[in-house]
Amino acid sequence: MAEELEQVSEDLVEQAKADKASKRNIIGRTSLFFKQVVGELNKVTKPTWAELRNYTGVVLAFVTVVMIIISALDWLFYQGVVFAFTPTA
């Protein structure tokens, strides 16, 4: 499988070089760009449903922890400002 991907990658590179040499105008370059984008997207592996659930849970947990930390720091800074600027009688 790795050899197959390597061969496809080499073919894309050779094709890109040939296309670049033959097409120098803006339309040719744009067409080459989109061909290369599609070629790269074909290499992407999609996660399974279980992986997607796990990754989503990890991201949500991380965001929750960061929100708690930032909220605690915000409250501490607020208390410090109130302490520093509250006049005492």
HTML snippet that shows the backbone in 3Dmol.js (N, CA, C, O; Angstrom):
<script src="https://3Dmol.org/build/3Dmol-min.js"></script>
<div id="view" style="width:600px;height:400px;position:relative"></div>
<script>
const pdb = `
ATOM      1  N   MET A   1       0.824  -1.190   0.000  1.00  0.00           N
ATOM      2  CA  MET A   1       0.000   0.000   0.000  1.00  0.00           C
ATOM      3  C   MET A   1       0.867   1.252   0.000  1.00  0.00           C
ATOM      4  O   MET A   1       0.547   2.232  -0.673  1.00  0.00           O
ATOM      5  N   ALA A   2       1.977   1.223   0.763  1.00  0.00           N
ATOM      6  CA  ALA A   2       2.863   2.380   0.810  1.00  0.00           C
ATOM      7  C   ALA A   2       3.491   2.626  -0.558  1.00  0.00           C
ATOM      8  O   ALA A   2       3.663   3.770  -0.979  1.00  0.00           O
ATOM      9  N   GLU A   3       3.832   1.529  -1.248  1.00  0.00           N
ATOM     10  CA  GLU A   3       4.407   1.669  -2.590  1.00  0.00           C
ATOM     11  C   GLU A   3       3.393   2.286  -3.537  1.00  0.00           C
ATOM     12  O   GLU A   3       3.740   3.104  -4.389  1.00  0.00           O
ATOM     13  N   GLU A   4       2.144   1.889  -3.383  1.00  0.00           N
ATOM     14  CA  GLU A   4       1.083   2.416  -4.242  1.00  0.00           C
ATOM     15  C   GLU A   4       0.915   3.920  -4.021  1.00  0.00           C
ATOM     16  O   GLU A   4       0.798   4.678  -4.984  1.00  0.00           O
ATOM     17  N   LEU A   5       0.901   4.356  -2.756  1.00  0.00           N
ATOM     18  CA  LEU A   5       0.787   5.782  -2.453  1.00  0.00           C
ATOM     19  C   LEU A   5       2.009   6.542  -2.944  1.00  0.00           C
ATOM     20  O   LEU A   5       1.903   7.667  -3.433  1.00  0.00           O
ATOM     21  N   GLU A   6       3.179   5.908  -2.807  1.00  0.00           N
ATOM     22  CA  GLU A   6       4.401   6.548  -3.273  1.00  0.00           C
ATOM     23  C   GLU A   6       4.367   6.730  -4.783  1.00  0.00           C
ATOM     24  O   GLU A   6       4.780   7.766  -5.304  1.00  0.00           O
ATOM     25  N   GLN A   7       3.868   5.709  -5.481  1.00  0.00           N
ATOM     26  CA  GLN A   7       3.770   5.789  -6.941  1.00  0.00           C
ATOM     27  C   GLN A   7       2.776   6.871  -7.355  1.00  0.00           C
ATOM     28  O   GLN A   7       3.039   7.637  -8.281  1.00  0.00           O
ATOM     29  N   VAL A   8       1.638   6.933  -6.669  1.00  0.00           N
ATOM     30  CA  VAL A   8       0.636   7.959  -6.965  1.00  0.00           C
ATOM     31  C   VAL A   8       1.218   9.339  -6.706  1.00  0.00           C
ATOM     32  O   VAL A   8       1.009  10.265  -7.490  1.00  0.00           O
ATOM     33  N   SER A   9       1.954   9.474  -5.597  1.00  0.00           N
ATOM     34  CA  SER A   9       2.560  10.764  -5.249  1.00  0.00           C
ATOM     35  C   SER A   9       3.579  11.178  -6.297  1.00  0.00           C
ATOM     36  O   SER A   9       3.616  12.341  -6.700  1.00  0.00           O
ATOM     37  N   GLU A  10       4.409  10.235  -6.745  1.00  0.00           N
ATOM     38  CA  GLU A  10       5.404  10.539  -7.773  1.00  0.00           C
ATOM     39  C   GLU A  10       4.729  10.919  -9.083  1.00  0.00           C
ATOM     40  O   GLU A  10       5.172  11.828  -9.785  1.00  0.00           O
ATOM     41  N   ASP A  11       3.636  10.200  -9.405  1.00  0.00           N
ATOM     42  CA  ASP A  11       2.910  10.522 -10.638  1.00  0.00           C
ATOM     43  C   ASP A  11       2.336  11.933 -10.568  1.00  0.00           C
ATOM     44  O   ASP A  11       2.372  12.673 -11.551  1.00  0.00           O
ATOM     45  N   LEU A  12       1.808  12.301  -9.409  1.00  0.00           N
ATOM     46  CA  LEU A  12       1.252  13.645  -9.251  1.00  0.00           C
ATOM     47  C   LEU A  12       2.329  14.711  -9.396  1.00  0.00           C
ATOM     48  O   LEU A  12       2.099  15.765  -9.990  1.00  0.00           O
ATOM     49  N   VAL A  13       3.502  14.427  -8.850  1.00  0.00           N
ATOM     50  CA  VAL A  13       4.587  15.391  -8.941  1.00  0.00           C
ATOM     51  C   VAL A  13       5.024  15.553 -10.391  1.00  0.00           C
ATOM     52  O   VAL A  13       5.210  16.672 -10.867  1.00  0.00           O
ATOM     53  N   GLU A  14       5.187  14.438 -11.088  1.00  0.00           N
ATOM     54  CA  GLU A  14       5.587  14.509 -12.496  1.00  0.00           C
ATOM     55  C   GLU A  14       4.523  15.213 -13.329  1.00  0.00           C
ATOM     56  O   GLU A  14       4.842  16.025 -14.198  1.00  0.00           O
ATOM     57  N   GLN A  15       3.273  14.902 -13.064  1.00  0.00           N
ATOM     58  CA  GLN A  15       2.177  15.543 -13.791  1.00  0.00           C
ATOM     59  C   GLN A  15       2.135  17.037 -13.501  1.00  0.00           C
ATOM     60  O   GLN A  15       1.878  17.847 -14.391  1.00  0.00           O
ATOM     61  N   ALA A  16       2.389  17.389 -12.248  1.00  0.00           N
ATOM     62  CA  ALA A  16       2.378  18.801 -11.874  1.00  0.00           C
ATOM     63  C   ALA A  16       3.500  19.552 -12.584  1.00  0.00           C
ATOM     64  O   ALA A  16       3.302  20.675 -13.048  1.00  0.00           O
ATOM     65  N   LYS A  17       4.664  18.940 -12.669  1.00  0.00           N
ATOM     66  CA  LYS A  17       5.780  19.584 -13.361  1.00  0.00           C
ATOM     67  C   LYS A  17       5.470  19.764 -14.840  1.00  0.00           C
ATOM     68  O   LYS A  17       5.751  20.814 -15.416  1.00  0.00           O
ATOM     69  N   ALA A  18       4.885  18.729 -15.455  1.00  0.00           N
ATOM     70  CA  ALA A  18       4.543  18.821 -16.872  1.00  0.00           C
ATOM     71  C   ALA A  18       3.469  19.877 -17.101  1.00  0.00           C
ATOM     72  O   ALA A  18       3.546  20.656 -18.051  1.00  0.00           O
ATOM     73  N   ASP A  19       2.470  19.897 -16.227  1.00  0.00           N
ATOM     74  CA  ASP A  19       1.405  20.894 -16.365  1.00  0.00           C
ATOM     75  C   ASP A  19       1.948  22.306 -16.154  1.00  0.00           C
ATOM     76  O   ASP A  19       1.548  23.240 -16.850  1.00  0.00           O
ATOM     77  N   LYS A  20       2.841  22.456 -15.212  1.00  0.00           N
ATOM     78  CA  LYS A  20       3.388  23.776 -14.927  1.00  0.00           C
ATOM     79  C   LYS A  20       4.218  24.283 -16.102  1.00  0.00           C
ATOM     80  O   LYS A  20       4.192  25.469 -16.430  1.00  0.00           O
ATOM     81  N   ALA A  21       4.937  23.387 -16.718  1.00  0.00           N
ATOM     82  CA  ALA A  21       5.761  23.794 -17.855  1.00  0.00           C
ATOM     83  C   ALA A  21       4.902  24.191 -19.050  1.00  0.00           C
ATOM     84  O   ALA A  21       5.257  25.098 -19.802  1.00  0.00           O
ATOM     85  N   SER A  22       3.775  23.511 -19.223  1.00  0.00           N
ATOM     86  CA  SER A  22       2.957  23.782 -20.400  1.00  0.00           C
ATOM     87  C   SER A  22       1.942  24.904 -20.186  1.00  0.00           C
ATOM     88  O   SER A  22       1.508  25.529 -21.154  1.00  0.00           O
ATOM     89  N   LYS A  23       1.557  25.170 -18.942  1.00  0.00           N
ATOM     90  CA  LYS A  23       0.534  26.181 -18.656  1.00  0.00           C
ATOM     91  C   LYS A  23       1.117  27.245 -17.736  1.00  0.00           C
ATOM     92  O   LYS A  23       1.389  26.973 -16.567  1.00  0.00           O
ATOM     93  N   ARG A  24       1.306  28.420 -18.241  1.00  0.00           N
ATOM     94  CA  ARG A  24       1.899  29.477 -17.422  1.00  0.00           C
ATOM     95  C   ARG A  24       0.905  30.600 -17.126  1.00  0.00           C
ATOM     96  O   ARG A  24       1.213  31.479 -16.322  1.00  0.00           O
ATOM     97  N   ASN A  25      -0.265  30.600 -17.744  1.00  0.00           N
ATOM     98  CA  ASN A  25      -1.208  31.691 -17.491  1.00  0.00           C
ATOM     99  C   ASN A  25      -1.989  31.440 -16.207  1.00  0.00           C
ATOM    100  O   ASN A  25      -1.859  30.380 -15.596  1.00  0.00           O
ATOM    101  N   ILE A  26      -2.785  32.394 -15.805  1.00  0.00           N
ATOM    102  CA  ILE A  26      -3.503  32.321 -14.529  1.00  0.00           C
ATOM    103  C   ILE A  26      -4.522  31.184 -14.504  1.00  0.00           C
ATOM    104  O   ILE A  26      -4.698  30.542 -13.468  1.00  0.00           O
ATOM    105  N   ILE A  27      -5.178  30.930 -15.599  1.00  0.00           N
ATOM    106  CA  ILE A  27      -6.171  29.852 -15.644  1.00  0.00           C
ATOM    107  C   ILE A  27      -5.485  28.500 -15.504  1.00  0.00           C
ATOM    108  O   ILE A  27      -5.978  27.619 -14.800  1.00  0.00           O
ATOM    109  N   GLY A  28      -4.354  28.336 -16.170  1.00  0.00           N
ATOM    110  CA  GLY A  28      -3.611  27.084 -16.072  1.00  0.00           C
ATOM    111  C   GLY A  28      -3.096  26.836 -14.672  1.00  0.00           C
ATOM    112  O   GLY A  28      -3.159  25.711 -14.175  1.00  0.00           O
ATOM    113  N   ARG A  29      -2.586  27.871 -14.032  1.00  0.00           N
ATOM    114  CA  ARG A  29      -2.094  27.722 -12.659  1.00  0.00           C
ATOM    115  C   ARG A  29      -3.232  27.413 -11.695  1.00  0.00           C
ATOM    116  O   ARG A  29      -3.068  26.606 -10.780  1.00  0.00           O
ATOM    117  N   THR A  30      -4.375  28.043 -11.893  1.00  0.00           N
ATOM    118  CA  THR A  30      -5.531  27.773 -11.027  1.00  0.00           C
ATOM    119  C   THR A  30      -6.011  26.346 -11.208  1.00  0.00           C
ATOM    120  O   THR A  30      -6.336  25.664 -10.236  1.00  0.00           O
ATOM    121  N   SER A  31      -6.054  25.898 -12.447  1.00  0.00           N
ATOM    122  CA  SER A  31      -6.465  24.524 -12.730  1.00  0.00           C
ATOM    123  C   SER A  31      -5.495  23.529 -12.094  1.00  0.00           C
ATOM    124  O   SER A  31      -5.920  22.534 -11.507  1.00  0.00           O
ATOM    125  N   LEU A  32      -4.208  23.794 -12.209  1.00  0.00           N
ATOM    126  CA  LEU A  32      -3.195  22.932 -11.598  1.00  0.00           C
ATOM    127  C   LEU A  32      -3.366  22.888 -10.087  1.00  0.00           C
ATOM    128  O   LEU A  32      -3.275  21.819  -9.483  1.00  0.00           O
ATOM    129  N   PHE A  33      -3.609  24.025  -9.481  1.00  0.00           N
ATOM    130  CA  PHE A  33      -3.807  24.088  -8.033  1.00  0.00           C
ATOM    131  C   PHE A  33      -4.958  23.189  -7.598  1.00  0.00           C
ATOM    132  O   PHE A  33      -4.817  22.406  -6.658  1.00  0.00           O
ATOM    133  N   PHE A  34      -6.111  23.300  -8.288  1.00  0.00           N
ATOM    134  CA  PHE A  34      -7.267  22.499  -7.888  1.00  0.00           C
ATOM    135  C   PHE A  34      -7.041  21.020  -8.144  1.00  0.00           C
ATOM    136  O   PHE A  34      -7.533  20.188  -7.382  1.00  0.00           O
ATOM    137  N   LYS A  35      -6.312  20.668  -9.195  1.00  0.00           N
ATOM    138  CA  LYS A  35      -5.987  19.254  -9.441  1.00  0.00           C
ATOM    139  C   LYS A  35      -5.134  18.711  -8.302  1.00  0.00           C
ATOM    140  O   LYS A  35      -5.346  17.593  -7.833  1.00  0.00           O
ATOM    141  N   GLN A  36      -4.174  19.507  -7.866  1.00  0.00           N
ATOM    142  CA  GLN A  36      -3.319  19.070  -6.773  1.00  0.00           C
ATOM    143  C   GLN A  36      -4.088  18.987  -5.450  1.00  0.00           C
ATOM    144  O   GLN A  36      -3.838  18.089  -4.646  1.00  0.00           O
ATOM    145  N   VAL A  37      -5.006  19.901  -5.224  1.00  0.00           N
ATOM    146  CA  VAL A  37      -5.821  19.856  -4.005  1.00  0.00           C
ATOM    147  C   VAL A  37      -6.653  18.578  -3.978  1.00  0.00           C
ATOM    148  O   VAL A  37      -6.711  17.898  -2.954  1.00  0.00           O
ATOM    149  N   VAL A  38      -7.292  18.251  -5.089  1.00  0.00           N
ATOM    150  CA  VAL A  38      -8.100  17.035  -5.153  1.00  0.00           C
ATOM    151  C   VAL A  38      -7.216  15.813  -4.950  1.00  0.00           C
ATOM    152  O   VAL A  38      -7.614  14.871  -4.265  1.00  0.00           O
ATOM    153  N   GLY A  39      -6.021  15.816  -5.536  1.00  0.00           N
ATOM    154  CA  GLY A  39      -5.097  14.700  -5.349  1.00  0.00           C
ATOM    155  C   GLY A  39      -4.703  14.522  -3.896  1.00  0.00           C
ATOM    156  O   GLY A  39      -4.607  13.394  -3.414  1.00  0.00           O
ATOM    157  N   GLU A  40      -4.474  15.618  -3.195  1.00  0.00           N
ATOM    158  CA  GLU A  40      -4.119  15.529  -1.774  1.00  0.00           C
ATOM    159  C   GLU A  40      -5.316  15.103  -0.926  1.00  0.00           C
ATOM    160  O   GLU A  40      -5.156  14.344   0.029  1.00  0.00           O
ATOM    161  N   LEU A  41      -6.501  15.580  -1.263  1.00  0.00           N
ATOM    162  CA  LEU A  41      -7.690  15.201  -0.486  1.00  0.00           C
ATOM    163  C   LEU A  41      -8.005  13.716  -0.636  1.00  0.00           C
ATOM    164  O   LEU A  41      -8.594  13.117   0.264  1.00  0.00           O
ATOM    165  N   ASN A  42      -7.626  13.124  -1.749  1.00  0.00           N
ATOM    166  CA  ASN A  42      -7.842  11.686  -1.927  1.00  0.00           C
ATOM    167  C   ASN A  42      -6.970  10.870  -0.985  1.00  0.00           C
ATOM    168  O   ASN A  42      -7.264   9.700  -0.741  1.00  0.00           O
ATOM    169  N   LYS A  43      -5.914  11.453  -0.455  1.00  0.00           N
ATOM    170  CA  LYS A  43      -5.024  10.748   0.464  1.00  0.00           C
ATOM    171  C   LYS A  43      -5.510  10.796   1.913  1.00  0.00           C
ATOM    172  O   LYS A  43      -5.016  10.046   2.755  1.00  0.00           O
ATOM    173  N   VAL A  44      -6.463  11.663   2.206  1.00  0.00           N
ATOM    174  CA  VAL A  44      -6.926  11.868   3.579  1.00  0.00           C
ATOM    175  C   VAL A  44      -7.728  10.662   4.049  1.00  0.00           C
ATOM    176  O   VAL A  44      -8.576  10.146   3.321  1.00  0.00           O
ATOM    177  N   THR A  45      -7.452  10.219   5.273  1.00  0.00           N
ATOM    178  CA  THR A  45      -8.250   9.141   5.862  1.00  0.00           C
ATOM    179  C   THR A  45      -9.288   9.756   6.779  1.00  0.00           C
ATOM    180  O   THR A  45      -8.987  10.683   7.532  1.00  0.00           O
ATOM    181  N   LYS A  46     -10.482   9.255   6.721  1.00  0.00           N
ATOM    182  CA  LYS A  46     -11.570   9.779   7.536  1.00  0.00           C
ATOM    183  C   LYS A  46     -11.671   8.954   8.818  1.00  0.00           C
ATOM    184  O   LYS A  46     -11.507   7.735   8.776  1.00  0.00           O
ATOM    185  N   PRO A  47     -11.942   9.604   9.964  1.00  0.00           N
ATOM    186  CA  PRO A  47     -12.047   8.851  11.216  1.00  0.00           C
ATOM    187  C   PRO A  47     -13.330   8.018  11.245  1.00  0.00           C
ATOM    188  O   PRO A  47     -14.327   8.340  10.598  1.00  0.00           O
ATOM    189  N   THR A  48     -13.263   6.942  12.019  1.00  0.00           N
ATOM    190  CA  THR A  48     -14.461   6.136  12.225  1.00  0.00           C
ATOM    191  C   THR A  48     -15.392   6.886  13.177  1.00  0.00           C
ATOM    192  O   THR A  48     -15.008   7.890  13.778  1.00  0.00           O
ATOM    193  N   TRP A  49     -16.610   6.389  13.304  1.00  0.00           N
ATOM    194  CA  TRP A  49     -17.573   7.043  14.191  1.00  0.00           C
ATOM    195  C   TRP A  49     -17.077   7.028  15.635  1.00  0.00           C
ATOM    196  O   TRP A  49     -17.236   8.017  16.351  1.00  0.00           O
ATOM    197  N   ALA A  50     -16.479   5.925  16.069  1.00  0.00           N
ATOM    198  CA  ALA A  50     -15.977   5.826  17.443  1.00  0.00           C
ATOM    199  C   ALA A  50     -14.829   6.815  17.662  1.00  0.00           C
ATOM    200  O   ALA A  50     -14.780   7.478  18.698  1.00  0.00           O
ATOM    201  N   GLU A  51     -13.921   6.922  16.714  1.00  0.00           N
ATOM    202  CA  GLU A  51     -12.827   7.883  16.833  1.00  0.00           C
ATOM    203  C   GLU A  51     -13.357   9.308  16.879  1.00  0.00           C
ATOM    204  O   GLU A  51     -12.876  10.133  17.655  1.00  0.00           O
ATOM    205  N   LEU A  52     -14.346   9.592  16.049  1.00  0.00           N
ATOM    206  CA  LEU A  52     -14.926  10.930  16.020  1.00  0.00           C
ATOM    207  C   LEU A  52     -15.557  11.290  17.357  1.00  0.00           C
ATOM    208  O   LEU A  52     -15.389  12.409  17.843  1.00  0.00           O
ATOM    209  N   ARG A  53     -16.283  10.347  17.953  1.00  0.00           N
ATOM    210  CA  ARG A  53     -16.876  10.573  19.273  1.00  0.00           C
ATOM    211  C   ARG A  53     -15.796  10.824  20.316  1.00  0.00           C
ATOM    212  O   ARG A  53     -15.903  11.749  21.120  1.00  0.00           O
ATOM    213  N   ASN A  54     -14.752   9.992  20.297  1.00  0.00           N
ATOM    214  CA  ASN A  54     -13.674  10.144  21.279  1.00  0.00           C
ATOM    215  C   ASN A  54     -12.974  11.494  21.127  1.00  0.00           C
ATOM    216  O   ASN A  54     -12.737  12.190  22.115  1.00  0.00           O
ATOM    217  N   TYR A  55     -12.649  11.856  19.903  1.00  0.00           N
ATOM    218  CA  TYR A  55     -11.967  13.136  19.673  1.00  0.00           C
ATOM    219  C   TYR A  55     -12.846  14.303  20.091  1.00  0.00           C
ATOM    220  O   TYR A  55     -12.355  15.279  20.659  1.00  0.00           O
ATOM    221  N   THR A  56     -14.138  14.212  19.817  1.00  0.00           N
ATOM    222  CA  THR A  56     -15.057  15.276  20.213  1.00  0.00           C
ATOM    223  C   THR A  56     -15.117  15.396  21.732  1.00  0.00           C
ATOM    224  O   THR A  56     -15.120  16.503  22.270  1.00  0.00           O
ATOM    225  N   GLY A  57     -15.164  14.268  22.415  1.00  0.00           N
ATOM    226  CA  GLY A  57     -15.172  14.285  23.880  1.00  0.00           C
ATOM    227  C   GLY A  57     -13.907  14.890  24.456  1.00  0.00           C
ATOM    228  O   GLY A  57     -13.961  15.650  25.423  1.00  0.00           O
ATOM    229  N   VAL A  58     -12.763  14.554  23.864  1.00  0.00           N
ATOM    230  CA  VAL A  58     -11.492  15.097  24.345  1.00  0.00           C
ATOM    231  C   VAL A  58     -11.465  16.616  24.153  1.00  0.00           C
ATOM    232  O   VAL A  58     -11.043  17.347  25.049  1.00  0.00           O
ATOM    233  N   VAL A  59     -11.908  17.088  22.999  1.00  0.00           N
ATOM    234  CA  VAL A  59     -11.909  18.531  22.729  1.00  0.00           C
ATOM    235  C   VAL A  59     -12.850  19.247  23.691  1.00  0.00           C
ATOM    236  O   VAL A  59     -12.482  20.281  24.248  1.00  0.00           O
ATOM    237  N   LEU A  60     -14.045  18.727  23.896  1.00  0.00           N
ATOM    238  CA  LEU A  60     -14.994  19.367  24.810  1.00  0.00           C
ATOM    239  C   LEU A  60     -14.468  19.385  26.241  1.00  0.00           C
ATOM    240  O   LEU A  60     -14.636  20.380  26.947  1.00  0.00           O
ATOM    241  N   ALA A  61     -13.834  18.301  26.676  1.00  0.00           N
ATOM    242  CA  ALA A  61     -13.266  18.258  28.023  1.00  0.00           C
ATOM    243  C   ALA A  61     -12.144  19.282  28.161  1.00  0.00           C
ATOM    244  O   ALA A  61     -12.059  19.979  29.173  1.00  0.00           O
ATOM    245  N   PHE A  62     -11.290  19.374  27.160  1.00  0.00           N
ATOM    246  CA  PHE A  62     -10.192  20.338  27.198  1.00  0.00           C
ATOM    247  C   PHE A  62     -10.720  21.766  27.255  1.00  0.00           C
ATOM    248  O   PHE A  62     -10.225  22.580  28.035  1.00  0.00           O
ATOM    249  N   VAL A  63     -11.712  22.073  26.439  1.00  0.00           N
ATOM    250  CA  VAL A  63     -12.295  23.421  26.424  1.00  0.00           C
ATOM    251  C   VAL A  63     -12.928  23.732  27.775  1.00  0.00           C
ATOM    252  O   VAL A  63     -12.804  24.854  28.265  1.00  0.00           O
ATOM    253  N   THR A  64     -13.594  22.776  28.377  1.00  0.00           N
ATOM    254  CA  THR A  64     -14.215  22.975  29.687  1.00  0.00           C
ATOM    255  C   THR A  64     -13.160  23.272  30.747  1.00  0.00           C
ATOM    256  O   THR A  64     -13.341  24.173  31.567  1.00  0.00           O
ATOM    257  N   VAL A  65     -12.065  22.523  30.736  1.00  0.00           N
ATOM    258  CA  VAL A  65     -10.996  22.743  31.711  1.00  0.00           C
ATOM    259  C   VAL A  65     -10.385  24.128  31.526  1.00  0.00           C
ATOM    260  O   VAL A  65     -10.148  24.834  32.507  1.00  0.00           O
ATOM    261  N   VAL A  66     -10.127  24.523  30.283  1.00  0.00           N
ATOM    262  CA  VAL A  66      -9.554  25.843  30.032  1.00  0.00           C
ATOM    263  C   VAL A  66     -10.526  26.937  30.461  1.00  0.00           C
ATOM    264  O   VAL A  66     -10.101  27.955  31.008  1.00  0.00           O
ATOM    265  N   MET A  67     -11.829  26.747  30.222  1.00  0.00           N
ATOM    266  CA  MET A  67     -12.825  27.729  30.659  1.00  0.00           C
ATOM    267  C   MET A  67     -12.816  27.880  32.176  1.00  0.00           C
ATOM    268  O   MET A  67     -12.919  28.993  32.691  1.00  0.00           O
ATOM    269  N   ILE A  68     -12.696  26.781  32.884  1.00  0.00           N
ATOM    270  CA  ILE A  68     -12.673  26.831  34.354  1.00  0.00           C
ATOM    271  C   ILE A  68     -11.431  27.575  34.833  1.00  0.00           C
ATOM    272  O   ILE A  68     -11.513  28.402  35.741  1.00  0.00           O
ATOM    273  N   ILE A  69     -10.284  27.283  34.227  1.00  0.00           N
ATOM    274  CA  ILE A  69      -9.039  27.949  34.625  1.00  0.00           C
ATOM    275  C   ILE A  69      -9.126  29.451  34.362  1.00  0.00           C
ATOM    276  O   ILE A  69      -8.767  30.252  35.225  1.00  0.00           O
ATOM    277  N   ILE A  70      -9.594  29.833  33.193  1.00  0.00           N
ATOM    278  CA  ILE A  70      -9.687  31.253  32.854  1.00  0.00           C
ATOM    279  C   ILE A  70     -10.710  31.954  33.741  1.00  0.00           C
ATOM    280  O   ILE A  70     -10.489  33.092  34.154  1.00  0.00           O
ATOM    281  N   SER A  71     -11.817  31.295  34.037  1.00  0.00           N
ATOM    282  CA  SER A  71     -12.817  31.895  34.925  1.00  0.00           C
ATOM    283  C   SER A  71     -12.249  32.103  36.325  1.00  0.00           C
ATOM    284  O   SER A  71     -12.494  33.135  36.949  1.00  0.00           O
ATOM    285  N   ALA A  72     -11.497  31.135  36.813  1.00  0.00           N
ATOM    286  CA  ALA A  72     -10.896  31.271  38.150  1.00  0.00           C
ATOM    287  C   ALA A  72      -9.886  32.425  38.163  1.00  0.00           C
ATOM    288  O   ALA A  72      -9.861  33.213  39.108  1.00  0.00           O
ATOM    289  N   LEU A  73      -9.058  32.525  37.124  1.00  0.00           N
ATOM    290  CA  LEU A  73      -8.096  33.625  37.068  1.00  0.00           C
ATOM    291  C   LEU A  73      -8.808  34.968  36.962  1.00  0.00           C
ATOM    292  O   LEU A  73      -8.395  35.941  37.591  1.00  0.00           O
ATOM    293  N   ASP A  74      -9.871  35.025  36.173  1.00  0.00           N
ATOM    294  CA  ASP A  74     -10.643  36.259  36.037  1.00  0.00           C
ATOM    295  C   ASP A  74     -11.207  36.678  37.384  1.00  0.00           C
ATOM    296  O   ASP A  74     -11.149  37.857  37.733  1.00  0.00           O
ATOM    297  N   TRP A  75     -11.749  35.740  38.145  1.00  0.00           N
ATOM    298  CA  TRP A  75     -12.316  36.044  39.462  1.00  0.00           C
ATOM    299  C   TRP A  75     -11.222  36.520  40.428  1.00  0.00           C
ATOM    300  O   TRP A  75     -11.428  37.456  41.201  1.00  0.00           O
ATOM    301  N   LEU A  76     -10.041  35.851  40.369  1.00  0.00           N
ATOM    302  CA  LEU A  76      -8.935  36.264  41.236  1.00  0.00           C
ATOM    303  C   LEU A  76      -8.466  37.679  40.900  1.00  0.00           C
ATOM    304  O   LEU A  76      -8.232  38.477  41.807  1.00  0.00           O
ATOM    305  N   PHE A  77      -8.327  38.001  39.628  1.00  0.00           N
ATOM    306  CA  PHE A  77      -7.919  39.349  39.246  1.00  0.00           C
ATOM    307  C   PHE A  77      -8.979  40.373  39.647  1.00  0.00           C
ATOM    308  O   PHE A  77      -8.643  41.477  40.076  1.00  0.00           O
ATOM    309  N   TYR A  78     -10.240  40.019  39.513  1.00  0.00           N
ATOM    310  CA  TYR A  78     -11.322  40.907  39.937  1.00  0.00           C
ATOM    311  C   TYR A  78     -11.220  41.191  41.434  1.00  0.00           C
ATOM    312  O   TYR A  78     -11.326  42.339  41.865  1.00  0.00           O
ATOM    313  N   GLN A  79     -11.015  40.150  42.208  1.00  0.00           N
ATOM    314  CA  GLN A  79     -10.886  40.326  43.662  1.00  0.00           C
ATOM    315  C   GLN A  79      -9.679  41.192  44.004  1.00  0.00           C
ATOM    316  O   GLN A  79      -9.733  42.003  44.929  1.00  0.00           O
ATOM    317  N   GLY A  80      -8.585  41.018  43.254  1.00  0.00           N
ATOM    318  CA  GLY A  80      -7.402  41.841  43.486  1.00  0.00           C
ATOM    319  C   GLY A  80      -7.650  43.302  43.172  1.00  0.00           C
ATOM    320  O   GLY A  80      -7.199  44.180  43.908  1.00  0.00           O
ATOM    321  N   VAL A  81      -8.371  43.578  42.077  1.00  0.00           N
ATOM    322  CA  VAL A  81      -8.686  44.957  41.704  1.00  0.00           C
ATOM    323  C   VAL A  81      -9.633  45.567  42.727  1.00  0.00           C
ATOM    324  O   VAL A  81      -9.444  46.716  43.125  1.00  0.00           O
ATOM    325  N   VAL A  82     -10.639  44.833  43.156  1.00  0.00           N
ATOM    326  CA  VAL A  82     -11.585  45.340  44.155  1.00  0.00           C
ATOM    327  C   VAL A  82     -10.834  45.626  45.453  1.00  0.00           C
ATOM    328  O   VAL A  82     -11.060  46.659  46.083  1.00  0.00           O
ATOM    329  N   PHE A  83      -9.954  44.730  45.855  1.00  0.00           N
ATOM    330  CA  PHE A  83      -9.185  44.950  47.091  1.00  0.00           C
ATOM    331  C   PHE A  83      -8.293  46.187  46.968  1.00  0.00           C
ATOM    332  O   PHE A  83      -8.199  46.981  47.904  1.00  0.00           O
ATOM    333  N   ALA A  84      -7.640  46.352  45.813  1.00  0.00           N
ATOM    334  CA  ALA A  84      -6.687  47.451  45.639  1.00  0.00           C
ATOM    335  C   ALA A  84      -7.369  48.807  45.544  1.00  0.00           C
ATOM    336  O   ALA A  84      -6.814  49.805  46.005  1.00  0.00           O
ATOM    337  N   PHE A  85      -8.554  48.866  44.959  1.00  0.00           N
ATOM    338  CA  PHE A  85      -9.176  50.161  44.683  1.00  0.00           C
ATOM    339  C   PHE A  85     -10.398  50.485  45.537  1.00  0.00           C
ATOM    340  O   PHE A  85     -11.048  51.505  45.307  1.00  0.00           O
ATOM    341  N   THR A  86     -10.719  49.663  46.491  1.00  0.00           N
ATOM    342  CA  THR A  86     -11.825  49.963  47.394  1.00  0.00           C
ATOM    343  C   THR A  86     -11.313  50.836  48.531  1.00  0.00           C
ATOM    344  O   THR A  86     -10.405  50.438  49.260  1.00  0.00           O
ATOM    345  N   PRO A  87     -11.894  52.029  48.686  1.00  0.00           N
ATOM    346  CA  PRO A  87     -11.420  52.908  49.773  1.00  0.00           C
ATOM    347  C   PRO A  87     -11.832  52.356  51.141  1.00  0.00           C
ATOM    348  O   PRO A  87     -12.927  51.826  51.328  1.00  0.00           O
ATOM    349  N   THR A  88     -10.929  52.502  52.055  1.00  0.00           N
ATOM    350  CA  THR A  88     -11.257  52.061  53.430  1.00  0.00           C
ATOM    351  C   THR A  88     -11.555  53.302  54.263  1.00  0.00           C
ATOM    352  O   THR A  88     -10.907  54.338  54.117  1.00  0.00           O
ATOM    353  N   ALA A  89     -12.525  53.177  55.116  1.00  0.00           N
ATOM    354  CA  ALA A  89     -12.952  54.349  55.898  1.00  0.00           C
ATOM    355  C   ALA A  89     -12.402  54.353  57.255  1.00  0.00           C
ATOM    356  O   ALA A  89     -12.672  55.272  58.028  1.00  0.00           O
TER     357      ALA A  89
END
`;
const viewer = $3Dmol.createViewer("view");
viewer.addModel(pdb, "pdb");
viewer.setStyle({}, {cartoon: {color: "spectrum"}});
viewer.zoomTo();
viewer.render();
</script>
